[in-house]
Amino acid sequence: MRIGKIIGTVTATRKDERLVGFKLLLTQPYVNGQAKGEPLVAVDTVGAGIGEIVLYATGSASRHAANKPQSPIDASIVGIIDSIDVAE
């Protein structure tokens, strides 16, 4: 799993039929509390919203999280983070 922040939504009226019914969210990956890399589109499985910090899975784990193992899903939101505590 990885950490990201929801920065927007994606609307696609025409898409693969296996994606129908899923909310698509634009997710900015975070590493050590800083935005890192290009944003990605993730399927929302937990009801996340813009501005929330989330856990997301990629690859085959993302398809299983969405309960669609044969779908063209590359990333899925699998949790909403309440807090992060790092020991120094």
Order of alpha helices (4+ residues) and beta strands (2+ residues): beta-beta-beta-beta-beta-alpha-beta
